[in-house]
Every structure is written in C-alpha cells, then in structure tokens.
Amino acid sequence: MQISRLVCRFSKVVLFVVFAVFLIAPHAMAAIGCDLNDPDRDVPRLFPGSTGYNTNYVSFASSSGAKLLSKVEERLDRRYIPIYAPLNVPYTVYSVINDRKLIGYVHGVNQKGQYGGNQVFVSLDLTGKIKALYLQKISGKLAHRFREPKFGRQFIGISMKDFDSYDPITGKGSGRLADIKNPAPEAETDFLSIMRALKKNLILMEEFGYLQGRKK
C-alpha cells in the first residue's frame, strides 16, 4: 500500500512538470535567438570571399534596454511583428572577415509562418545591402519553392531604404520590393512572413549599430 501511494505521488509530480513545460515552452521559443546550425559551412556559402568570422552577441539589455525595444517595435509595427519581451535575449551576429578585414555580416531572425516558426538569414555588406538570403527553417509542402535560388536572387542589393515604405500588413512595397514575386501564391502567409522577417532583420542590424553610418 505504501509503495502504491509513493507511485501515485510520483506520477502527479511528473504530470505537473510536463504541464508546466507545455505552459512555458511557447513563450520560451518565442524569445530564442537565431543561430546558424553550421556557421563554419554556412558563412562561407553566404559570403563568398570570406576567410573567417567572429560571433558576436547583442541584446536590448546590453544596448538601450526598453527604450530601444520600443523604438524597434514601432518601426516594425508591433501588431504584426512582435518581439516577445526579448530584453535579455541575445541576438547572434556573425561578423565576416577577409584577411582580418571586416567585410560584412550574417544575421538571422525568427518569424512566425503558416505552419510554424521560420528562420530567415541574410548576409549583408557594410552598407546594409543584402548579398544572399538563406531560409534555414521553413515548414509546409511548398517550402521548396521559397528555397529556390531564383526567389533568393530577387533580394540581392536590397537594403533598409527599400523597406522604409514596406507595409507589413498588406505586404505592399514600392520600388524594388514591388517587383518581388511570390513563388508560391498558395502560401501567401509564408511569403509575408519572410518579408516581415527581412524588415525585422535589417532594422535590428541598424538599431544595434552594425551598419556603417548608423548609430546605436
């Protein structure tokens, strides 16, 4: 009888822990930074001509805290691109070098897609122009269309200046962004997710002070 009571108590503890994990997990996942799965392989591929990289970590807490967070959310339109209270969450920036000279960056962000979280990386030159797009994670049966080189090439040379007029609600933009073609019209949610992630990515790189001519 004593053993039965102990087993029952242990089972209740296990159930409580499992329940707590399910409650916490969505919020924890929402605030996780975005790292390359294999930077030694991916950085040279995303930035041809590089000879190495340094890994840097930056957060809102290490910058201007809540003031900077509010500014970023305002630029992103907080209703559609939430940051999920990331004051202490580190963002990973890969500073790309060539023979000890800084030549650019690789940085990625998480963004909610149609079937789960998407991980969207870009390589940037020092002026903030996109050199390559890399979708490390994207779910759904049409994910392969977004990974086709033809889609990624549309973003080469695009910078924050092009995204200044981009509306994350309608997905409409002017200039070069107006010419971006969705390779999977049936997956409009994922297309908008990628576009919003790109705008988030570029704004963060500006506000954290990594791009030339920008201040933190």
Secondary structure, DSSP 8 states (H G I E B T S, - for coil): -HHHHHHHHHHHHHHHHHHHHHHHHHHHHHT-----S-HHHHHHHHSTT--EEEEEEE-STTTTTHHHHHHHHHHHTTTTS---S-TT--EEEEEEEETTEEEEEEEEEEEE-SSSEEEEEEEEETTS-EEEEEEEE--STTHHHHTSHHHHHTTTT--HHHHTT-BTTTTB--GGGGG---S-GGGHHHHHHHHHHHHHHHHHHHHTT-STT---
